[in-house]
Amino acid sequence: MKFALCLIASLSLLWGLADGSVSSRILQRLTISSSTYLTTQELWFNQTLDHFSPYDHRRFSQRYYEFLDNFALPDGPIFLKICGEAACNGISNDYLSVLAKKFGAAVVSLEHRYYGKSSPFNSQKTENLKYLSSKQALSDLAAFRQYYQDSLNTKLNRSSVENPWFVFGISYSGALSAWFQLKFPHLSCGSLASSAVVLSVYNFTQFDRQIGESAGPQCKAALQEVTHLTEQRLEDDKKAVKALFGAESLDIDGDFLYYVADAAVTAFQYGNPDRLCSPLVEAKKSGKDLLDAYATYVKDYYVGTFGISAETYNQELLKNETPAEDIGRLWWFQVCSEVAYFQVAPSNDSIRSSKVDTRYHLDLCKNVFGEGVYPDVDATNLYYGGTNIAGSKIIFSNGSQDPWRHASKQTSSPEMPSYVITCHNCGHGIDLRGCPQSPLTAEGNSRNCSSPDAVNKAREKIIEHIDLWLSQCFPEARSAM
């Protein structure tokens, strides 16, 4: 999931969430309490470091999880839930658990290389990050899928039998889900690519424009005034305005302005627009200080409820090469070397500051990782196809208010249905996470969505496709069981 898809990044991101990767930071930081996990029991797989070198035989320990309570032995499906751009501390209890019960599926989840406890190196120095890429991550998934199937066959005392596999992911891991089905169609019956950011974008101006559309005229005008006031007070009293937001440590003005912009993004990305817009519109109507009202929202919701620290935006901290203390360096490397998703201000009618531009992002990449790290988005889109992806048996789903949907496939094509779920608070990963997306509700409850029928209707379509594609999968192997 600055990939609300880096944010949490966190996407978030997202992270992904944290899924894979909101902004690169938001994508990573989707809040999941320990009570909303199906399991947190760690298991380990001995993974290949470089899948593309016949000479490099180094390996590393990669963390994974399994949840077998609903598994219909011996021939039930296996749902592979892809972890994205953040530590993967278990299998969360979202709508996938409902699907697992319905289909009698086992759920397994592999932590993304480098994140969490799956780091190949003791240092995150730039030269050690050369194996951190979506291509390597996809091969990780393929190798793990084969390992897990073989180990299951061994336990069941059988040989060469294939359970039907189906792949799931949200945000960046949603893109990995689609790309896995594209590159390894023989290993999966299909995939759900939820809010999948399959299009790498160098100047992602549509992100900001969607925030304006999702906010509506009154809230959009208030947010634009907040940006204007912030820029004005930065010139008048830089120290005071940063202190107002609890961001005194952000010496680089671009980092501070990104922080201010991202705080608004979170409300729309994760299905809580009224938490932001209601106090701002009310403050504007009553003549109260709009910047004070926005700073209160940032401290109470973005920091207090959502758990984001201003320190996450400090470029100097992104230089930290210690894995245990990563606050976004890993996702930023993927942003700076592969996918970009640079959330820049449009040339007119923008919400975020025009100072959050392409130069800001490129300077960040150079400052944090040194010379030679650059996002070749053309090569990435050529390899995967972008929104012209030509796979099959991939379901794309997006929330209508999610700014990330403009990096996803929103138009249906044969064997690749796409659903945009439309409602007032339909954000990132709504089909699996429900409303709101943070804090996560058990089993991805849709009751809090402004139009639960819209969510449930999309889920019914998703179930139809899963049911059909599972029934078509590995017919020889299944008939032999």
N, C-alpha and C positions, 0 to 999 in steps of 0.2 A: 502496500500500500503505500519531504514536501510532496510526497506521494502518499496524502491523507488518507497516497499510495505510498512517503519516507517517514512519514510521521509516525508512528507508533509501533513514513514514513513512512506513520505513521501512523503509513502508513501504516497497521496500522497497521500507506500506506497504508497494507497495508497491506502500514503495517500488516503484520501482515506483513495483521494485521497486519498483527498489529498490522498486522496486518496490516502484506503486503500490501505498498508502501500506501489520504489528505495531502497535505503538502508532504514533502519528503519526510517531514518530522511526524506529521499526524498519521500518516499511513501506519506508523509503527506502534501507536500507543493506545489501542483499544483496551479499555478496562475490562478485565475478567477476574472476578473474585474466585477464590479457591473452591467455593461452594457450587460453582457452575461448571466444574469439570466432570466428565464421565470417568476419567482416570488420570492420575499423575504418576503412575508407576513407570519408572524409566527402564528402557531396554536399549541394547546397543548393537550396532551393525558396523563391521569393519569395511569401510568404504575406500574406494580408489581415489587418490588425490587428483590425478590428471587422466581423464578418460580419453584424451586425444594424443597421448604419447605412448608408443609401444615400448619405450625404454625406461620410463619412469614408473617404478613399481611401489612407490610410497603409498601408504594408506593412513587413514585416521579414523577415530571412533565417532560415529554419528548416532545421535540419540533418536529413538523412536518410541511410539506408544501403540498399544493395541487394546481394543475393547470388544470382548467376545460375548457379552451377556445375551445379545440378540441373534447370535450366529446360528443359522440352521445347518448343522452338520449333515452330511459332509460336503454338499455341493452348493451351499448358499453363496451369495455374492460377497465380494470384498470391496469395501468402500475405502479408497485411498484419499485421505484428507491432507492436502498439501499445506505445510507450514511455510510462511513467507518471511518477510524481512524483520524478524524480531525473534527473541528467545521463544521457543515452543515448550511450554511447561506442562503440557497435558493435552487431552482431547476435550475441547469445550462442549458443553451441553447446549448446542444450538439446534436448529431445525434438522440438521443431519441426523441427530439421534432419533427423531420421529421417523425419518426415512429408513434408518437402520432397522427399527422395529417393524415397519411395514414390509420390508423386503427380506427380513431375516438375515441381515448383513453383519459381517464383522467390520469394524472400523479400525484402520491403522493410520498412523500419522508420522511422517518423517520430518525431523528438524532440518531446516535449510543449512547447508554448509556455511561455516564461519559464525553463524549466529548462536546465541545461547551457549550450550556446552559442546557444540559440534565444531569447534575451531581446530583447524589443522596445525596452527602455529601458536606459539606463546606470545607472539608480537604481531600487531596489525600494521606494521610498517608497510609502506606502499608496495615494495617489491614482493612482499608475502601475499598480497591481495590479488595477484595475477590469476589465481584459480577461482576467484569469486565472480561468477557469471551465470546467466540464465542457462547457457548451453551446458555448463558443467552440472548445474543443479538438475536439469532434465535427465542427464545421464545417471546422476545419483538415484533419481526416482526409478529409472528403468532397472538399474542394478539391484536396488532394494526390492522392487516388485518381484524380480526373478528369485532373489534370495528367500523372500517371505513365502512365495508359492512353493518353492522346493522344500523349505522347512516344514510347511503345513503338510505336504505330501508325505514327508518322512514320518511325521507324528501320526498320520492316518494310515501308515503302512501301505502306500500306493505309489505308483510311478507314472510320470508323464500326464497327469490329469491337471486340467486348468479350471480353476474356479473363475466365474465371470467377475471381472474387475470394473469398477466405475470410479472416475476421478473427480474430486471436488476442490475448489479453491475460490478465494475471495480477493479481489484487488490484484496485487502483483502475483499472489499465488493463484488467483483466478486466471491470469494470463498464462502462468505455468501450466495450469490445468488444460487450457485450450491448446497450448503449444505441445504438451505431452501427447495429446490425442492426434495432433498434426504429425509429429515426428515419430511416434511409436504406436500407430493404430493397431498393430498386432498384439499389443500388450493390454489394451483396454477396450471395453465395450462402448465407452462413451465418456463424456465429461460434462460437468456443470461449471461454466466459467462465469462466476458471479462478480459483477462490477469489474470485469477483467480488462485491465489496461494493456491491450494488445498493440496499441499504436504508440510507438515512441515519438515524442514530440519535442522539437528543439525550442520553439517559442510557443508555449501553451497558453495563448491569450483567451481561448474559449473557456478556460477554467474560471477566469475572473468574470467573464460575461455571464456565465451560468450562475455565479453567486448573485449577480444583479437581478437576473430573472427569477431565481428562487426567492430572493428577498422581497420582491414586489416594490412598487414605486416609493412608498413612504420609507420603508426600511433601507432601501438602496440609497435614497437621498441622505438619510441619517448617516449611513456608513461612509459615504463620500465626504460628508462634512467632518466626520471623525478623522479621516485621512488628512484633510486639509488642515484641521486644527493641530493635528500631531506634527505635521511638517512645519507649520508656523511656529509652534512652541519649541520645536527642536532648534530653530534659529534663535529664538528669544532666550530660552533657558534650557539647554540640553539636559542638564543634570536633573532639574525639577521634573520634566515630563517623563524621563525614564524612571525616576523614583515613583511617580504616580502609578506606574504599571509594575513596580517591583522588579525592574529590569536594569538596575544601575550597572550591572556587570557587563552589559552589552556595549562595548566601546565603539564598535563599528555601527554607524547609523543604519546601514543596510540591513544588518542583523536585527536591529530593533524594529525597523519598519516591516521586516518579514514576520517577526513575532506578532506585531499588531495585526497584520493581515491574516495570518494563520488562525488566530483566535476566533475570528469571525467565520472562517471556512468550516471549522469544526461543527458549528451549530447546524449547518446545512448538510454537511457530509454525513453526520451521524444522527440525523432525524430529530433535532431539537431546535428548530428555527425560532420558536416563540421565546425560548430562554434568552435569545439575543435581541430579537426585534421588538418585543413588547416593551421592555424598559427603555430602549432607545427612542421609539416612536413617542412614548409617553413623555420622556424628558424633553424632546423637541417641541411637543405641543405645549408643555407647561413652562417652557423657557429656562429649564435647568441647564447646567453646564453639561453639554453632550459628552465631552471627553471624560468628565468624572463618571458619568453613567456607564460609558464603555469600559473604563478602567475597572469599575466595580464588577462588571460582567466578566472581564478577563480574570480577575483575581478570585471571584467566587466560583465561576464555572470552569473556565479553561484550566486554571491552576488548581482550584479547590476540589471541584468534582471530577474533572477529566484527568487531572494529575500531571499536566505538562509544566515543566520548569522552564523559566526564561533561559537558564543555562544551556538548554538543548540547542539554542540558537547561537551560541558563542563559538565562532570559528576557531578560536584558540583551543577550546576544549575538544573540537573535532579532530585536532591533531594528536590526541591521546592515543597511543598505540597499544594500550593494555586491554586485552579482550574483555576482562571482567568489568571494565569500567566504560564499555562502549555506550555512547548516548546518541549514536547516529552515524558514526564514521563509516560503518560498513555499508549502510544503505546509500550514503552520499557517494561512496566509491562506485556503486552500481549506477547511480544517477549520472555521475561525472564521466563514466567510462562506457556506458551502454545505452541508457534509455532517456536521459535528460529530464523530460517532463518539467522543463523550466517554467514555473508559473509566473509569467511576467505580466506587467500591466499593458492592456491594449493601448493603442495610440490615442484613443478618445473615449470618454465616458467610463473611465476605469473606476474601480473601487479601491484597489490597492495603490500604493504610491508608485509613481512612474520611476522612482529611484530603484525599485525592485525590478531591474531590467536584465537583459542578457549579459551585460558586462558584469553585473553583480554576481551572477551565477558562475561565469567563467573565472572571475577573480577568486571566488570561493574555492573552486576546484583546484586552481593553481596554488593558492595559499595553503590548502589542506594537504594536497597530494603531490605537489611539485609539478614540474614541467612534464609534458607528454601524456597526460591523462585528459582525454577529450571524448565526449559522447558522439560516436558515429551512428546517429539515428538512421541514416539512409541504409547502412549495412544491416542494422538490426531489423528494420522493416523489410528489407529485401530477403533476409533469411527466413522471417516468420510470415511475412505478407501483410503486416499491419491489419487494418480493418478489412482488407481484401483477402484475409486468410482463407485458404482453399482446403480446409479439412472437411471432415464429416462427423456426424454424431456428436456435435458440440452444442450445448445449450448456452446461450448468452442471456444474462438478465441484468437489468440496471434500474436504479431508482430515479424517478423523474427530477428530483432536486439535487442529485449528486453531481458535483462539477466534474468528477472523474469520468462520467459516462461519455464525454466527448473523445476519450481515448479508447473507448470500447466499441464493439460492433453492435450497432443499434438497428440494423436492418436485416430481416430474415432472408435466408437463402436456402436452397435445397440442402437438407441434412444438417443445417445449422440455424435452428429457430432462434429468434431474438425477441425478448419481452422487456418492454420498458414499463415498470410498475409506476403508475401515476397517482400521487396523493400529496397532501400538504407536507408530510414529514417523511417522504420516501427517499432515504439516503443510500449510503454505500452498503452493499451486501444485504439489502433488506430481505431478500428471499430466504436467506439462511439465518440472519440475525434478528429479524423482526423490528419492532419500534419500541423505544429508541435503540440504537445500536450500542450505546454506552450509557450506563452500565448494562452489560449483556443480560438479557432475560432468559430464564431457562427455556430450552426448546424453541428459542426464537419466536416468542409469542407475538402474534399480530394484533392482539386486542387494542393495543395503544396506538396503532396506526390510524390516521384520520380516515382512511378508506380500507379497512381490513379486508373487504371483499375483493379489492384489487390485488392485494397480496395473495389471498387464498386462491384466487382464480389463476394467477401465475404459477403458484405452487401445484395446482391440479394439472396444469399443462406440463410442468416439469416431471411430475410423477408419471404421466402418460408416456413421455419420451423415455424415461429410465426403464419403465416396464417393457416397452417395445424393444428397446435396444438390448436389454438383458436377455430377453427371450430369443433374440437373433444371434446371441454370442456363443461361440465355441460349441455349436450343436453336436459335433462328433464326440467331444469330450464329455458333454453332459449326458448324452444318450448312453454312454458307456458306464455311467455310475449307477 
